[in-house]
């Protein structure tokens, strides 16, 4: 197998209720969720399309453990849609036992597999499983976009929810920056936004 490729990103949402914003997840495997939107399949009927085993990540886990106690190893569920509703996140956690959900890792793993390259992946949790900020973007192929916009406006409390989400996202960015500063020594000298 060719040289391992490393990938890190900050936007996964936690499915595991024990994970907190800013927690590092060294990904062991990625489960690709099928795309059932066009067929109108309910979330409960969706199946795993593929599963990819990632690189061992031992060096990444060792580095994460030196930086923080707030790290774990886990599986990511990759979905073609944004899943932000706490109820749906709880269901997916029970069904697939994945720690986090994202929209990229399985696609990257598939591309690396085709090239004979091993993928190692670190993700940092931005949204906790109970976080409902992204609830209006729940998986629901039966609901039209205009209805979702109305639901979004009717849900209220947006200023407070946005501040909470923004604070958690900042914690995730900070944790990722600290990890990458240790992983890539030159990154520490780069300006940050």
HUFENKA-V603957 format. One record per pair of residues at least 6 apart in sequence whose C-alpha atoms are under 7 Angstrom apart, sorted by the first residue. I is the first residue (numbers start at 1). J is the second residue. Records with the same first field share a line. If there is no record, write none. Layout:
I=J, J
This chain:
1=116, 117, 118
2=116, 117, 118
3=117, 118
4=117, 118, 119, 120
5=117, 118, 119, 120
6=119, 120, 121
7=120, 121, 122
8=121, 122, 123
9=122, 123, 124
10=123, 124, 125, 126, 172, 173, 176
11=124, 125, 126
12=100, 101, 102, 123, 124, 125, 126, 127
13=100, 101, 102, 125, 126, 127, 128, 129
14=99, 100, 101, 125, 127, 128, 129
15=89, 90, 93, 98, 99, 100, 101, 129
16=93, 99, 100, 129
17=129
19=128
20=125, 128
21=125, 126, 127, 128, 168, 171, 172
22=124, 125, 126, 171, 172, 175
23=70, 71, 124, 125
24=70, 71, 72, 122, 123, 124, 125
25=71, 72, 73, 74, 122, 123, 124
26=57, 60, 61, 72, 73, 74, 121, 122, 123
27=73, 74, 75, 76, 121, 122
28=53, 54, 55, 56, 73, 74, 75
29=52, 53, 54, 75, 76
30=51, 52, 53, 75, 76, 77, 78, 105, 106
31=48, 50, 51, 52, 76, 77, 78, 106
32=48, 49, 50, 51, 77, 78, 79, 106
33=47, 48, 49, 77, 78, 79
34=46, 47, 48, 49
35=80
36=46
37=141
40=141, 142
43=139
52=106, 109
54=118, 119, 120
55=118, 119, 120
57=120
64=71, 179
65=71
67=179
74=98, 99
75=98, 99, 100
76=98, 99, 100, 101, 102
77=98, 100, 101, 102
78=101, 102, 103, 104, 105, 106
79=102, 103
80=103
82=137
83=137, 138, 139
84=132, 134, 135, 137, 138
85=132, 134, 135, 138
86=129, 130, 131, 132
89=129
109=119
112=118, 119
124=172, 176
125=172
126=168, 169, 172
127=168
133=161, 162, 165
136=148, 151, 152
180=187
181=187, 188
